């Protein structure tokens, strides 16, 4: 996936070193972006797909991470990284 600088900014150093499911989070994020990037391009008036992907991550990356960590991750109740997101 392109736009690596935004992904690196989204995944901070502590999470990279501690999260056991980082690959799963990034896979989920990639799937969501691929499903919605064309609509995002149109709504935001962005012509370039790579720019649209970067913009999508900047706008919604934190929401995707919070949703994954608080609702989907199998270790969410025991993971200290997920606790700020009030796992359910």
N, C-alpha and C positions, 0 to 999 in steps of 0.2 A: 504494500500500500504506500502511496506517495504521501507527502506531507509529514514526514518523519519528525520534523522539529515540533509540530503541534502535538504529536503523540507523545514525544519525550517530555514536553512541558506538562501534559496531562498526567503522565505516570511519573510521580515524583520519586526521588531516590529511595526513600524509606519503603514505599510500596513495592518498587522493583526488587528490593532486597528481601522483603518479608512476605509478600503475597504469594501463596501457593497456586493461585488460580489466575495469574496475570494473563497467561495465554488464552484462557477461557473468556476473560473480560474483553481482550482485544478482538477475539473471534466474534463475540457478540456485537461489539461496536462495529466491526467491519461489515457484518451482515446487515445491520440497521442502516448504515450509511449507503451500502449498495442498493438497498430497497428504496431509499428516499432521496438519493442525490439528484436525480433528474427533476423531481418536483422542487427540491430546494433551489436548484439552478434557476428554474423558471420563476419561482416566487421572489427570489432575491435579485433577479436580473443579472445573474452571473453566467458568462458564456463558457468559461473554461471549467472542465470537470474537476481538475486538480484543485483549482481555487475554491470551487464549491465544496469539495471534501474538506479542505482546510477550514473554511468558514463554518461548516456543519460541526466539526470537532470543537472549534472555538466557542460556538454558541451552545452546543448540547453535550459535549463530552463529559462534563461534570455530572450531568443528569443521568447519562447512561451508566457511569461508574456508580453513582449513588444507588440507582435502581438495582444494578447487578449485585452490589455488595449487601444491600439491605433486604432484598427479596429473592434472589436466585441462588447465590453462592451456597453450596452445601455446608460450608464451615462458618456461615455468617454469625451464628450464635456464640461461637468460641473465638472468632477472629477479632483481635483488638483494633485492626484497621477498619472493620465494619461497624464497630460500636457507635461511633459518632452519627451513623446513619439510622440508628434505632431499628435493628433487624427484626423482621416479623416472619 
